[in-house]
Amino acid sequence: MQEPDKICASCGRLVTYRKKWEKNWAEIKYCSDECRRNKNRYDFREKILELLKTKPLIEQSDVVGEDKALLEHVRRSARLLAHEGKVQLLQNGKVVDPNTFRGPVQIRLKPTYK
């Protein structure tokens, strides 16, 4: 039986079932050793939601400035919020899939989330 995919607790990417995880699939939380080691050292979910209370649409750089080292952590946090159903991620004005997008994104509250 094919197990359902999961979302990585660190980066928000899809964790696809692997045969080697057959015995402990229920305990798998991370997509890679790097995510398991680092978890989400920088969690910007609260800050993103706070900024969205004042602005309808924010850029990644609104959260951390131009610190390129932290921009990936903002994307990780935004991915997790998208999977929680709280925000939408946009590129060129169009909503993108949180599992597959690459590069800079804009973030807005999901219309159904208040």
C-alpha positions, 0 to 999 in steps of 0.5 A: 500500500502506498503511504500518503506524502507528508510535509517536512516540518522544517522546510515545508517541502513534500516528503515522499514515501520511500521503501527504506522508511517502511517500518518507521514512516509514522515517525518521519518528520523531515525530508533530509538529514540537513532538515533534521539537523537544522530543524527550522532554526529561524522560524518567521511564521509569526513575523510574516503573519504580523506584517500581513496584518498591516499590509495585504501583500509582502515581499520576502525582504519585508521580513528580514531585509536584504539578508540573503542568508535568511531569505531561504528561511523566510521561504521555508516559513512561508511554505509552512504557513501555506500548507497550514492554509493561512497564506498564499504564495505568489510569483508574477501575481499568480498563486504558486504551489508551495511544493514546487516554486523556486526563487522570490515570492510575495506572500498574502493572507489566504482570502478565507483565513482571518 
